Amino acid sequence: MKASQLPLLKHFADHRPYLFCQRVRVNPDIFDDILDQISDHPIFSNQSHNCQLPVAIQLAIFLNRAGHYRNEISPEYVAQWAG
């Protein structure tokens, strides 16, 4: 079983932006800009007892998935990548 690569994103953003870009298909500054624009949207809050992942993680997972074509990425790959 693989461990999640999500904890590495902060390190990549700070020290190896080219690796951050490979994972989420945008540079760290653009990621932060998108995050600032969407963080307060009500879709990221709910009234249930089930907590959502932080918005930054949801965005990273979406961008990773959106950055691949058709069958190049599977739900299993995303689950392994994101944990």
C-alpha positions in Angstrom: 0.0 0.0 0.0 1.2 3.5 -0.8 1.2 6.4 1.6 -0.5 9.6 0.7 1.6 12.1 -1.2 -0.5 15.1 0.0 1.8 16.0 2.9 4.6 16.4 0.4 2.8 19.2 -1.5 3.7 21.9 1.1 7.3 20.9 0.9 7.2 20.8 -2.9 5.5 24.3 -3.0 8.2 25.8 -0.8 11.3 24.0 -2.1 10.6 22.3 -5.4 7.8 24.1 -7.2 8.4 22.1 -10.4 7.3 18.9 -8.5 4.3 20.8 -7.1 3.4 21.7 -10.7 3.7 18.1 -11.8 1.3 16.9 -9.1 -1.4 19.6 -9.4 -0.8 21.1 -12.8 -0.5 24.7 -11.5 2.3 26.6 -9.8 2.1 27.3 -6.0 1.1 31.0 -6.5 -1.8 30.1 -8.8 -2.9 27.3 -6.4 -3.0 29.8 -3.5 -4.9 32.3 -5.6 -7.5 29.7 -6.5 -7.7 28.6 -2.9 -8.3 32.2 -1.7 -11.1 32.6 -4.2 -13.0 29.5 -3.3 -12.3 28.9 0.4 -15.4 30.8 1.6 -17.8 29.2 -0.8 -20.7 27.4 1.0 -20.1 24.2 -1.0 -17.2 23.6 1.3 -19.3 23.5 4.5 -22.0 21.2 5.5 -24.4 20.6 8.4 -23.7 16.9 8.9 -21.5 15.2 11.5 -19.2 14.1 8.7 -16.3 16.5 8.3 -15.1 17.5 4.9 -11.4 17.5 4.0 -9.8 20.9 4.1 -10.4 23.0 1.0 -6.8 22.9 0.0 -6.8 19.1 0.0 -10.0 19.0 -2.0 -8.6 21.5 -4.5 -5.3 19.5 -4.8 -7.2 16.2 -5.5 -9.4 17.9 -8.1 -6.5 19.5 -9.9 -4.5 16.3 -9.9 -7.5 14.4 -11.4 -8.4 17.2 -13.8 -4.8 17.3 -15.1 -5.0 13.9 -16.5 -6.7 12.7 -19.7 -9.5 10.1 -19.9 -8.4 6.7 -18.7 -4.9 7.9 -17.8 -6.2 8.3 -14.2 -8.5 6.0 -12.2 -10.3 6.4 -8.9 -7.8 3.8 -7.5 -4.8 6.1 -8.6 -6.4 9.1 -6.9 -7.1 7.1 -3.7 -3.5 5.9 -3.6 -2.1 9.4 -4.4 -4.4 11.2 -1.9 -4.6 8.5 0.7 
